[in-house]
Structures are given as C-alpha cells and as structure tokens.
Amino acid sequence: MYTVGQLSKHTGLSIRTLHYYEKLGLLRPARNENNQYRTYGEEDILRLQQITVLKKMHFKLTEIGAFLDQDVTHTTPENSTSLWNNALEQQLAVVKEQQERLSKVEHLLFSTIYAIRASGTISLEEMLGFIRELEHPPGRSRRDVFTPEELETLPLNDQNHPLTMEWADILREIHTCKMEPADSEASRLLAVRIYDYAERTFQGNADLAQKYWDYITPKDNQPALVYGMTTETMRYIETILDRWAAQD
C-alpha cells in the first residue's frame, strides 16, 4: 500500500493531480481507519497506469473514465496476473487502433507531397480527395492483392525509400512528354528510364511487375487508382516501352 505522497514520489505525478483524479472518480483510494489518510493498492496502480497511457494518446479524462468503468463491468479475473494481462491487452488494442489511424493520415500526407512533386502544382481536387479518403477510406488495399513477401519487395509509397520519389520525378517527365510521338528521341530515352526503374523496383521479377501493373490499371471510366496513372498515361507508357523493346 502507498500513501498519496509515496505514490506521487514513485510516479512523478503531483499530489494535486492524484487528488483531481480521485475527484473525477478515476481513482478510488481506500482510507486508513485510524487517520483517514488515502492508501493506494495494486488496483489503484493499475487504474493509474491505464489513465497515464490513455492520456498520452490524447484521450479526454471523461473518455478515460468511461473506458475504466466499462472495464469494471467485465468478469473479475481469477488473480492479479490475469487482471494486469487483461488491462494491458485492452490498452494494446487501443494503441494499435490509433497507430492504424495515424498510419493512414501519414500515408495521405505523403501522397499529397508526392503529388505536388510529380505535377509541380497544387491541385484543389487533390486536397478534396485527401479529405474524402480520410472520411471514407477505400475498401481494397494492397494487402488484399499482394502476399506479405511481395509487399516487402515493393518500396512504393514508402516515403523513406528513394525509389518512391524517383517515380514522382519520372511521372512528371511522362506528363511533359506524353504528347510526343512514341518514336521520338524523348520518348525513347524516357522508355529506357522507365525500364531501368522497373528493373530496380521489382528486382527483375517480371511477374510481380505485371501483377502490380494490372492492380493499378483503372477499369472503364474509373479514375486513376495511383496518383497520375490515368488510362491515358498508362497507354503512353505501354506504347513507348513496346516501341523501345521492338527496337532493342
């Protein structure tokens, strides 16, 4: 058992904060029968640990109270170890859920930076799409199409991988050149650059390259599934690659 002063010393939380948590009903310390001093046991420390974790994740104290009260309604575990395990597993589930949300926001922020680099402009349509994706995430993801091993191979959309931003630069060149004839020198040089990029990206795995190409190919009247890769753009890429391969 700990007094409020001891608990404050061990946790770094002020006595005032501990009193405030008690006032809100987040902590429910016992009272010493002789002097009415607060005493904190293992259950109080568990609740304090939960409060601290959830606060770090920016939950409001009222939300934390609801979370703790909901937990109390569950069947009481057989022993102290089970009690802690259950509480920690619940917190871990909350952390993972928040990580997934933050990962989605991170991806969209990076995609917007990528789009600006690839196009050289700021598109209000892209900003509206950003908002739409946050509110209504698309149903199908790469995990539904590619195996974990294939996803490890693909560096695309990893902002820390140099190949990702390199494609943004290539895409910008594609948009500049796609009105060029397929047999022009500019198109030939671009085809060589795209082929070299694909070899490095897919590590020479032609089947994986084709699988990814099929995955990002828009269906009839469908907008681009990957930024900049419209039906028109993809046809141009296919045309200049076929032309270059025939001449090689």
C-alpha positions as CSV (number, residue, x, y, z in Angstrom):
1,M,0.0,0.0,0.0
2,Y,1.2,3.5,-0.8
3,T,0.3,6.9,0.7
4,V,-0.5,9.7,-1.7
5,G,2.9,11.2,-1.0
6,Q,4.7,7.9,-1.8
7,L,2.6,7.4,-4.9
8,S,3.5,10.9,-6.1
9,K,7.2,10.3,-5.5
10,H,7.2,7.0,-7.3
11,T,5.2,8.1,-10.4
12,G,6.3,11.7,-10.7
13,L,2.6,12.8,-10.6
14,S,1.8,15.7,-8.3
15,I,-0.4,15.1,-5.2
16,R,-2.8,17.7,-6.7
17,T,-3.1,15.6,-9.8
18,L,-3.8,12.4,-7.8
19,H,-6.4,14.3,-5.8
20,Y,-8.0,15.5,-9.0
21,Y,-8.2,12.0,-10.5
22,E,-9.9,11.0,-7.3
23,K,-12.4,13.8,-7.5
24,L,-13.3,12.7,-11.0
25,G,-13.8,9.2,-9.9
26,L,-10.8,7.9,-11.9
27,L,-9.0,6.8,-8.8
28,R,-10.8,5.4,-5.7
29,P,-8.2,5.0,-2.9
30,A,-9.1,3.4,0.4
31,R,-9.0,5.4,3.6
32,N,-6.9,4.4,6.7
33,E,-9.4,3.7,9.5
34,N,-7.1,5.4,12.1
35,N,-6.3,8.7,10.4
36,Q,-8.4,8.7,7.2
37,Y,-5.2,9.1,5.0
38,R,-5.6,7.8,1.5
39,T,-4.0,4.5,0.7
40,Y,-3.4,3.1,-2.8
41,G,-3.2,-0.6,-3.6
42,E,-2.5,-2.7,-6.7
43,E,-5.9,-2.0,-8.3
44,D,-5.3,1.8,-7.9
45,I,-1.9,1.5,-9.5
46,L,-3.4,-0.5,-12.4
47,R,-6.0,2.2,-13.0
48,L,-3.3,4.9,-12.7
49,Q,-1.2,3.1,-15.3
50,Q,-4.3,2.9,-17.7
51,I,-5.0,6.6,-17.1
52,T,-1.4,7.5,-18.0
53,V,-1.3,5.5,-21.2
54,L,-4.7,6.8,-22.4
55,K,-3.8,10.4,-21.6
56,K,-0.6,10.0,-23.7
57,M,-2.9,9.0,-26.6
58,H,-4.8,12.3,-26.0
59,F,-8.0,10.8,-24.6
60,K,-10.0,13.2,-22.6
61,L,-10.4,12.4,-18.8
62,T,-14.1,11.8,-19.3
63,E,-13.4,9.3,-22.1
64,I,-10.8,7.6,-19.8
65,G,-13.4,7.4,-17.0
66,A,-15.9,5.7,-19.4
67,F,-13.2,3.2,-20.5
68,L,-12.3,2.3,-16.9
69,D,-15.9,2.0,-15.8
70,Q,-16.6,-0.3,-18.8
71,D,-13.7,-2.4,-17.8
72,V,-15.0,-2.8,-14.3
73,T,-18.2,-4.4,-15.6
74,H,-16.3,-7.3,-17.0
75,T,-15.9,-10.5,-15.1
76,T,-13.3,-10.2,-12.4
77,P,-10.1,-12.2,-13.3
78,E,-9.1,-15.1,-11.1
79,N,-5.8,-13.5,-10.0
80,S,-3.7,-10.4,-10.1
81,T,-1.7,-11.5,-13.1
82,S,-4.8,-12.1,-15.2
83,L,-6.1,-8.6,-14.1
84,W,-2.9,-6.9,-15.4
85,N,-2.8,-9.0,-18.6
86,N,-6.4,-8.2,-19.5
87,A,-5.9,-4.5,-18.8
88,L,-2.6,-4.4,-20.8
89,E,-4.1,-6.3,-23.7
90,Q,-7.0,-3.9,-23.9
91,Q,-4.6,-0.9,-23.9
92,L,-2.5,-2.6,-26.6
93,A,-5.6,-2.9,-28.8
94,V,-6.4,0.8,-28.4
95,V,-2.8,1.7,-29.3
96,K,-2.8,-0.5,-32.4
97,E,-6.1,1.1,-33.5
98,Q,-4.7,4.6,-33.1
99,Q,-1.5,3.5,-34.9
100,E,-3.6,2.4,-37.9
101,R,-5.4,5.7,-38.0
102,L,-2.2,7.7,-37.8
103,S,-0.6,5.5,-40.4
104,K,-3.5,6.3,-42.8
105,V,-3.0,10.1,-42.1
106,E,0.7,9.7,-42.7
107,H,0.2,7.9,-46.0
108,L,-2.2,10.6,-47.2
109,L,0.1,13.5,-46.2
110,F,3.0,11.8,-48.0
111,S,0.8,11.1,-51.1
112,T,0.0,14.8,-51.2
113,I,3.6,15.8,-51.1
114,Y,4.3,13.2,-53.8
115,A,1.5,14.6,-56.0
116,I,2.9,18.1,-55.7
117,R,6.4,16.9,-56.7
118,A,5.1,14.8,-59.6
119,S,2.9,17.6,-61.0
120,G,4.7,20.7,-59.9
121,T,1.4,22.2,-58.9
122,I,-1.0,22.2,-56.0
123,S,-4.4,20.8,-57.0
124,L,-7.5,21.6,-55.1
125,E,-9.0,18.4,-56.5
126,E,-6.2,16.5,-54.8
127,M,-6.9,18.3,-51.5
128,L,-10.6,17.4,-51.7
129,G,-9.6,13.8,-52.4
130,F,-7.4,13.9,-49.3
131,I,-10.4,14.9,-47.2
132,R,-12.6,12.3,-48.9
133,E,-10.2,9.5,-48.2
134,L,-9.9,10.4,-44.5
135,E,-13.6,10.4,-44.1
136,H,-14.3,7.4,-46.4
137,P,-11.3,5.1,-46.8
138,P,-11.3,2.9,-49.9
139,G,-12.2,-0.7,-49.4
140,R,-9.5,-2.6,-51.2
141,S,-5.8,-2.3,-50.2
142,R,-2.6,-3.8,-51.4
143,R,-2.8,-6.3,-48.6
144,D,-5.9,-7.8,-50.3
145,V,-3.9,-8.3,-53.5
146,F,-0.2,-9.0,-52.7
147,T,1.4,-11.5,-50.4
148,P,3.4,-10.3,-47.4
149,E,6.6,-11.3,-49.2
150,E,5.6,-9.3,-52.3
151,L,4.7,-6.3,-50.1
152,E,8.2,-6.5,-48.6
153,T,9.6,-6.2,-52.1
154,L,7.6,-3.2,-53.2
155,P,9.2,0.0,-52.0
156,L,6.4,2.1,-53.5
157,N,4.6,4.6,-51.2
158,D,7.4,4.3,-48.6
159,Q,8.5,7.8,-48.1
160,N,11.8,6.7,-46.7
161,H,12.7,4.7,-49.9
162,P,14.5,6.7,-52.6
163,L,12.7,4.8,-55.4
164,T,9.3,6.3,-54.3
165,M,10.2,9.9,-55.0
166,E,12.2,8.9,-58.1
167,W,9.0,7.7,-59.7
168,A,7.4,11.1,-58.9
169,D,10.2,12.7,-61.0
170,I,9.7,10.2,-63.8
171,L,5.9,10.8,-63.7
172,R,6.5,14.5,-64.1
173,E,8.6,13.8,-67.2
174,I,5.9,11.5,-68.5
175,H,3.3,14.2,-68.3
176,T,5.7,16.5,-70.1
177,C,6.5,14.0,-72.9
178,K,3.3,12.1,-73.5
179,M,2.2,14.3,-76.4
180,E,5.5,13.3,-78.1
181,P,5.4,10.7,-80.8
182,A,6.3,7.2,-79.5
183,D,9.3,7.0,-81.8
184,S,10.7,10.4,-80.8
185,E,14.1,10.5,-79.1
186,A,12.5,12.0,-75.9
187,S,10.1,9.0,-75.7
188,R,12.9,6.5,-76.3
189,L,15.0,8.0,-73.5
190,L,12.0,8.0,-71.2
191,A,11.2,4.4,-72.1
192,V,14.8,3.4,-71.1
193,R,14.5,5.3,-67.8
194,I,11.1,3.6,-67.0
195,Y,12.5,0.2,-67.8
196,D,15.6,0.7,-65.6
197,Y,13.4,2.0,-62.8
198,A,11.1,-1.1,-63.1
199,E,14.0,-3.4,-63.0
200,R,15.3,-1.9,-59.8
201,T,11.8,-1.6,-58.2
202,F,10.7,-5.2,-58.9
203,Q,14.2,-6.6,-58.6
204,G,13.9,-8.3,-62.0
205,N,10.6,-10.1,-61.1
206,A,8.6,-9.7,-64.3
207,D,5.6,-11.5,-62.8
208,L,5.4,-9.1,-59.8
209,A,5.8,-6.1,-62.1
210,Q,2.9,-7.3,-64.3
211,K,0.8,-8.1,-61.2
212,Y,1.4,-4.5,-59.9
213,W,0.6,-3.0,-63.3
214,D,-2.7,-4.9,-63.5
215,Y,-3.5,-3.9,-60.0
216,I,-3.1,-0.1,-60.7
217,T,-4.8,-0.2,-64.1
218,P,-8.1,1.7,-64.0
219,K,-11.2,-0.1,-65.2
220,D,-13.5,1.6,-67.8
221,N,-14.5,5.1,-66.7
222,Q,-12.6,4.7,-63.5
223,P,-10.3,7.4,-62.1
224,A,-6.6,6.7,-61.5
225,L,-6.0,4.2,-58.7
226,V,-2.5,5.5,-58.2
227,Y,-1.7,9.2,-58.5
228,G,-1.1,10.3,-62.1
229,M,-1.5,6.8,-63.5
230,T,-4.6,7.5,-65.7
231,T,-5.6,5.3,-68.6
232,E,-4.1,7.8,-71.0
233,T,-0.8,7.9,-69.1
234,M,-0.6,4.1,-68.8
235,R,-1.3,3.6,-72.5
236,Y,1.5,6.0,-73.4
237,I,3.9,4.1,-71.1
238,E,2.9,0.8,-72.7
239,T,3.3,2.2,-76.2
240,I,6.8,3.7,-75.7
241,L,8.0,0.6,-73.8
242,D,6.7,-1.7,-76.6
243,R,8.4,0.5,-79.2
244,W,11.7,0.6,-77.4
245,A,11.6,-3.3,-76.8
246,A,10.9,-3.8,-80.5
247,Q,14.0,-1.7,-81.5
248,D,16.3,-3.2,-78.9
